[in-house]
Amino acid sequence: MVCVIIHGMDLHGIDLNLLVAFDALMAERSVTRAGTRIGRTQPAMSAALARLRALLRDELFVRGPSGLQPTPRALELAEPLSRALAQIQRTLEFTQVFEPASSTGTFTIALQEHPAFVLLPRLVLALRTVAPHITLHVRGFTARDEAIGMLDAGEADVAVGVPPASTDRILTRPLFEERFVCVLRKEHPAVREPLDLDGFLALSHLLVSPENDRFGHVDAELAKRGLKRRLGLTLPQMYAAPKLVASSDMIATLMEGVIEASGMAHALRVLPPPVELAPAVFVLSWHRRNDAHPAQRWFRDCIAAQVPERESKNSSDVTRHNTQREGEKRKRR
């Protein structure tokens, strides 16, 4: 809309202060109150309104029973000009010092499903504590390279997920890793024996595939050996998997943190996979244009500080201990 309005107009002749005056007049509907709002006298505001009328060839505001009433042209201009002024203000607020306690800025973070469960509660609490006036917007994505499009378009300040494709304009920072484990319901017959490769392949498998593929990390490792597993169910939501496994005879190979966060650990038996699987790596990504911005740097550091490294390590130790203990019990039997 703004481009249509200013088409053919010499931007060099537009005084930014006139747009500020217009915004104040729209808010106050009074020349006197608008002048007070932006620190101008009543005559100065009247002069600004006269210049605006000449520039835009419209009355813009006419007197009514309850103050100045905007014309249709003024109403048409109000929202785009307000957005433009806000964007200019945000741009000019770039400084070498960022004060989170007093900032009223807005940040947008894009998250895949698992990082949302791991980081978001901690991040929200941290922001409410150290930056209570900041607004946080959260966007979701599934395919790893969706993050690149969102960062390129400025739809997100940062993204957290599995590493996207390598590009010079997208910078990344490792956040945390998740190892893969196998889960069965606690009373499943297969938990009575060590889970070897033959037993693993004999079971019906649940595959979590956020990108709707039917080929996961496990399938890639099995294919190297010329093997293939039998899929009983595929689904895109990983946090639905633990409950489905707990109420069926299927086996699933999931990130350990998903089991911990699902609240279903009590109903499941956790076992090491019979094939070696590289851990899932999650990274913080951002566009190079935001790299030096103090507020953006602070936001990235705040996100990184929420990674529960000690808890992840401890929970992994507990799972390994439980697995070893189960092995010892089987030997005694």
FIPALO-967213 format. One record per residue (C-alpha): y, x, z; residue number from 1; residue in one letter. Coordinates in steps of 0.05 Angstrom, whole numbers. Layout:
<recs>
<rec <Y,X,Z>,NUM,"a">;
...
</recs>
This chain:
<recs>
<rec <0,0,0>,1,"m">;
<rec <49,56,17>,2,"v">;
<rec <38,89,-51>,3,"c">;
<rec <57,24,-86>,4,"v">;
<rec <119,15,-44>,5,"i">;
<rec <146,85,-55>,6,"i">;
<rec <126,91,-128>,7,"h">;
<rec <185,117,-168>,8,"g">;
<rec <225,132,-104>,9,"m">;
<rec <253,201,-91>,10,"d">;
<rec <221,221,-25>,11,"l">;
<rec <274,275,-15>,12,"h">;
<rec <324,220,-3>,13,"g">;
<rec <285,188,53>,14,"i">;
<rec <306,205,124>,15,"d">;
<rec <246,203,171>,16,"l">;
<rec <293,177,225>,17,"n">;
<rec <302,114,184>,18,"l">;
<rec <227,100,189>,19,"l">;
<rec <229,112,264>,20,"v">;
<rec <287,62,268>,21,"a">;
<rec <248,12,226>,22,"f">;
<rec <187,19,272>,23,"d">;
<rec <231,7,334>,24,"a">;
<rec <264,-54,302>,25,"l">;
<rec <196,-84,287>,26,"m">;
<rec <174,-73,359>,27,"a">;
<rec <238,-98,394>,28,"e">;
<rec <268,-149,344>,29,"r">;
<rec <336,-129,371>,30,"s">;
<rec <385,-75,347>,31,"v">;
<rec <407,-60,418>,32,"t">;
<rec <337,-56,448>,33,"r">;
<rec <312,-16,388>,34,"a">;
<rec <368,34,399>,35,"g">;
<rec <350,41,472>,36,"t">;
<rec <277,50,454>,37,"r">;
<rec <291,112,410>,38,"i">;
<rec <355,137,444>,39,"g">;
<rec <407,113,395>,40,"r">;
<rec <471,73,404>,41,"t">;
<rec <479,2,377>,42,"q">;
<rec <526,24,322>,43,"p">;
<rec <478,79,300>,44,"a">;
<rec <421,30,296>,45,"m">;
<rec <464,-19,256>,46,"s">;
<rec <480,37,208>,47,"a">;
<rec <406,56,202>,48,"a">;
<rec <389,-16,187>,49,"l">;
<rec <442,-19,133>,50,"a">;
<rec <414,45,101>,51,"r">;
<rec <343,17,105>,52,"l">;
<rec <365,-47,69>,53,"r">;
<rec <398,-7,14>,54,"a">;
<rec <339,40,7>,55,"l">;
<rec <286,-14,5>,56,"l">;
<rec <328,-68,-29>,57,"r">;
<rec <311,-121,21>,58,"d">;
<rec <344,-153,81>,59,"e">;
<rec <283,-132,124>,60,"l">;
<rec <309,-169,186>,61,"f">;
<rec <348,-234,191>,62,"v">;
<rec <376,-267,252>,63,"r">;
<rec <335,-323,282>,64,"g">;
<rec <337,-365,345>,65,"p">;
<rec <297,-313,385>,66,"s">;
<rec <325,-249,355>,67,"g">;
<rec <314,-212,290>,68,"l">;
<rec <259,-240,246>,69,"q">;
<rec <224,-193,196>,70,"p">;
<rec <222,-213,123>,71,"t">;
<rec <156,-213,85>,72,"p">;
<rec <174,-144,58>,73,"r">;
<rec <184,-117,128>,74,"a">;
<rec <118,-146,151>,75,"l">;
<rec <85,-114,91>,76,"e">;
<rec <114,-47,109>,77,"l">;
<rec <103,-50,184>,78,"a">;
<rec <30,-30,191>,79,"e">;
<rec <26,26,139>,80,"p">;
<rec <91,58,163>,81,"l">;
<rec <68,54,236>,82,"s">;
<rec <3,89,217>,83,"r">;
<rec <40,141,177>,84,"a">;
<rec <88,156,235>,85,"l">;
<rec <29,162,283>,86,"a">;
<rec <-6,210,236>,87,"q">;
<rec <58,252,230>,88,"i">;
<rec <65,254,305>,89,"q">;
<rec <-8,276,315>,90,"r">;
<rec <2,330,263>,91,"t">;
<rec <65,357,295>,92,"l">;
<rec <33,357,364>,93,"e">;
<rec <-9,418,345>,94,"f">;
<rec <6,470,398>,95,"t">;
<rec <-28,531,427>,96,"q">;
<rec <-40,495,493>,97,"v">;
<rec <-80,432,503>,98,"f">;
<rec <-73,393,568>,99,"e">;
<rec <-133,346,574>,100,"p">;
<rec <-109,314,638>,101,"a">;
<rec <-47,285,604>,102,"s">;
<rec <-72,278,532>,103,"s">;
<rec <-76,209,501>,104,"t">;
<rec <-112,235,439>,105,"g">;
<rec <-173,207,404>,106,"t">;
<rec <-237,243,387>,107,"f">;
<rec <-295,220,344>,108,"t">;
<rec <-365,247,353>,109,"i">;
<rec <-424,233,307>,110,"a">;
<rec <-492,235,341>,111,"l">;
<rec <-564,230,320>,112,"q">;
<rec <-607,187,366>,113,"e">;
<rec <-635,240,413>,114,"h">;
<rec <-570,278,426>,115,"p">;
<rec <-538,210,441>,116,"a">;
<rec <-588,201,498>,117,"f">;
<rec <-583,273,522>,118,"v">;
<rec <-508,286,518>,119,"l">;
<rec <-469,221,515>,120,"l">;
<rec <-475,198,588>,121,"p">;
<rec <-454,267,612>,122,"r">;
<rec <-398,273,561>,123,"l">;
<rec <-368,205,579>,124,"v">;
<rec <-369,223,653>,125,"l">;
<rec <-337,291,640>,126,"a">;
<rec <-282,260,597>,127,"l">;
<rec <-267,207,649>,128,"r">;
<rec <-261,261,702>,129,"t">;
<rec <-219,314,666>,130,"v">;
<rec <-186,275,610>,131,"a">;
<rec <-181,202,633>,132,"p">;
<rec <-132,180,579>,133,"h">;
<rec <-172,205,520>,134,"i">;
<rec <-206,155,474>,135,"t">;
<rec <-276,172,449>,136,"l">;
<rec <-306,141,387>,137,"h">;
<rec <-381,149,374>,138,"v">;
<rec <-414,143,306>,139,"r">;
<rec <-487,148,290>,140,"g">;
<rec <-525,181,234>,141,"f">;
<rec <-597,194,215>,142,"t">;
<rec <-603,240,154>,143,"a">;
<rec <-580,310,173>,144,"r">;
<rec <-533,318,114>,145,"d">;
<rec <-496,253,131>,146,"e">;
<rec <-458,295,181>,147,"a">;
<rec <-429,338,125>,148,"i">;
<rec <-400,277,90>,149,"g">;
<rec <-370,250,155>,150,"m">;
<rec <-338,317,172>,151,"l">;
<rec <-313,327,101>,152,"d">;
<rec <-280,258,101>,153,"a">;
<rec <-250,267,170>,154,"g">;
<rec <-291,208,196>,155,"e">;
<rec <-316,251,254>,156,"a">;
<rec <-286,311,290>,157,"d">;
<rec <-355,339,307>,158,"v">;
<rec <-428,321,296>,159,"a">;
<rec <-490,335,338>,160,"v">;
<rec <-558,335,306>,161,"g">;
<rec <-609,378,271>,162,"v">;
<rec <-577,433,230>,163,"p">;
<rec <-546,407,165>,164,"p">;
<rec <-549,444,99>,165,"a">;
<rec <-512,510,101>,166,"s">;
<rec <-441,507,73>,167,"t">;
<rec <-381,553,83>,168,"d">;
<rec <-336,497,104>,169,"r">;
<rec <-382,470,159>,170,"i">;
<rec <-388,513,222>,171,"l">;
<rec <-444,504,273>,172,"t">;
<rec <-460,523,345>,173,"r">;
<rec <-530,518,375>,174,"p">;
<rec <-534,470,433>,175,"l">;
<rec <-607,460,455>,176,"f">;
<rec <-679,460,432>,177,"e">;
<rec <-735,411,444>,178,"e">;
<rec <-808,430,441>,179,"r">;
<rec <-860,382,413>,180,"f">;
<rec <-916,353,455>,181,"v">;
<rec <-971,303,443>,182,"c">;
<rec <-975,239,482>,183,"v">;
<rec <-1030,188,494>,184,"l">;
<rec <-1036,131,542>,185,"r">;
<rec <-1061,155,609>,186,"k">;
<rec <-1128,119,604>,187,"e">;
<rec <-1142,138,532>,188,"h">;
<rec <-1213,165,523>,189,"p">;
<rec <-1187,227,487>,190,"a">;
<rec <-1153,253,549>,191,"v">;
<rec <-1221,266,581>,192,"r">;
<rec <-1234,326,536>,193,"e">;
<rec <-1188,383,514>,194,"p">;
<rec <-1148,360,453>,195,"l">;
<rec <-1174,405,398>,196,"d">;
<rec <-1157,399,324>,197,"l">;
<rec <-1218,357,307>,198,"d">;
<rec <-1203,308,363>,199,"g">;
<rec <-1130,306,342>,200,"f">;
<rec <-1148,289,270>,201,"l">;
<rec <-1197,235,291>,202,"a">;
<rec <-1141,194,324>,203,"l">;
<rec <-1093,145,294>,204,"s">;
<rec <-1023,174,293>,205,"h">;
<rec <-954,146,305>,206,"l">;
<rec <-901,182,263>,207,"l">;
<rec <-828,179,281>,208,"v">;
<rec <-786,189,219>,209,"s">;
<rec <-711,173,226>,210,"p">;
<rec <-702,188,151>,211,"e">;
<rec <-761,142,133>,212,"n">;
<rec <-805,198,107>,213,"d">;
<rec <-881,194,115>,214,"r">;
<rec <-887,269,124>,215,"f">;
<rec <-866,304,188>,216,"g">;
<rec <-870,372,221>,217,"h">;
<rec <-943,360,240>,218,"v">;
<rec <-961,341,169>,219,"d">;
<rec <-929,405,142>,220,"a">;
<rec <-969,448,190>,221,"e">;
<rec <-1034,411,174>,222,"l">;
<rec <-1021,417,99>,223,"a">;
<rec <-1020,493,107>,224,"k">;
<rec <-1092,487,130>,225,"r">;
<rec <-1111,437,76>,226,"g">;
<rec <-1115,381,128>,227,"l">;
<rec <-1085,312,134>,228,"k">;
<rec <-1079,264,192>,229,"r">;
<rec <-1087,188,191>,230,"r">;
<rec <-1022,150,203>,231,"l">;
<rec <-1028,84,239>,232,"g">;
<rec <-953,70,246>,233,"l">;
<rec <-888,99,222>,234,"t">;
<rec <-821,79,252>,235,"l">;
<rec <-749,106,250>,236,"p">;
<rec <-732,96,325>,237,"q">;
<rec <-760,153,366>,238,"m">;
<rec <-746,120,433>,239,"y">;
<rec <-791,61,416>,240,"a">;
<rec <-850,109,408>,241,"a">;
<rec <-869,124,481>,242,"p">;
<rec <-877,51,498>,243,"k">;
<rec <-917,37,436>,244,"l">;
<rec <-964,95,452>,245,"v">;
<rec <-971,72,524>,246,"a">;
<rec <-997,4,500>,247,"s">;
<rec <-1043,28,444>,248,"s">;
<rec <-1096,80,426>,249,"d">;
<rec <-1049,118,380>,250,"m">;
<rec <-1026,189,391>,251,"i">;
<rec <-955,213,377>,252,"a">;
<rec <-925,282,372>,253,"t">;
<rec <-855,276,401>,254,"l">;
<rec <-799,319,429>,255,"m">;
<rec <-811,328,503>,256,"e">;
<rec <-741,305,521>,257,"g">;
<rec <-754,237,488>,258,"v">;
<rec <-812,224,536>,259,"i">;
<rec <-770,244,596>,260,"e">;
<rec <-711,200,575>,261,"a">;
<rec <-754,140,555>,262,"s">;
<rec <-775,123,626>,263,"g">;
<rec <-848,119,603>,264,"m">;
<rec <-872,187,627>,265,"a">;
<rec <-912,154,684>,266,"h">;
<rec <-955,116,633>,267,"a">;
<rec <-969,175,587>,268,"l">;
<rec <-1011,238,586>,269,"r">;
<rec <-974,298,557>,270,"v">;
<rec <-1015,350,521>,271,"l">;
<rec <-999,411,479>,272,"p">;
<rec <-1008,401,404>,273,"p">;
<rec <-1070,434,373>,274,"p">;
<rec <-1025,465,320>,275,"v">;
<rec <-965,509,333>,276,"e">;
<rec <-899,473,320>,277,"l">;
<rec <-830,504,319>,278,"a">;
<rec <-782,470,367>,279,"p">;
<rec <-730,421,343>,280,"a">;
<rec <-661,454,343>,281,"v">;
<rec <-598,413,355>,282,"f">;
<rec <-530,441,336>,283,"v">;
<rec <-457,422,343>,284,"l">;
<rec <-423,420,274>,285,"s">;
<rec <-350,416,255>,286,"w">;
<rec <-306,427,194>,287,"h">;
<rec <-272,494,185>,288,"r">;
<rec <-204,460,181>,289,"r">;
<rec <-211,440,255>,290,"n">;
<rec <-236,507,279>,291,"d">;
<rec <-171,534,308>,292,"a">;
<rec <-141,469,334>,293,"h">;
<rec <-134,476,411>,294,"p">;
<rec <-154,404,425>,295,"a">;
<rec <-214,409,379>,296,"q">;
<rec <-235,475,411>,297,"r">;
<rec <-231,443,479>,298,"w">;
<rec <-271,383,457>,299,"f">;
<rec <-326,427,428>,300,"r">;
<rec <-330,468,493>,301,"d">;
<rec <-332,403,533>,302,"c">;
<rec <-392,379,492>,303,"i">;
<rec <-429,446,499>,304,"a">;
<rec <-419,444,574>,305,"a">;
<rec <-458,379,579>,306,"q">;
<rec <-524,409,554>,307,"v">;
<rec <-574,401,611>,308,"p">;
<rec <-605,470,602>,309,"e">;
<rec <-632,478,673>,310,"r">;
<rec <-662,408,673>,311,"e">;
<rec <-695,418,605>,312,"s">;
<rec <-725,484,629>,313,"k">;
<rec <-749,454,694>,314,"n">;
<rec <-779,393,661>,315,"s">;
<rec <-816,438,611>,316,"s">;
<rec <-843,479,669>,317,"d">;
<rec <-868,416,703>,318,"v">;
<rec <-902,391,640>,319,"t">;
<rec <-936,459,629>,320,"r">;
<rec <-959,459,702>,321,"h">;
<rec <-988,388,695>,322,"n">;
<rec <-1023,408,631>,323,"t">;
<rec <-1054,469,664>,324,"q">;
<rec <-1074,428,724>,325,"r">;
<rec <-1109,377,680>,326,"e">;
<rec <-1147,434,646>,327,"g">;
<rec <-1170,460,713>,328,"e">;
<rec <-1194,390,734>,329,"k">;
<rec <-1235,385,670>,330,"r">;
<rec <-1268,452,684>,331,"k">;
<rec <-1287,430,754>,332,"r">;
<rec <-1319,367,725>,333,"r">;
</recs>
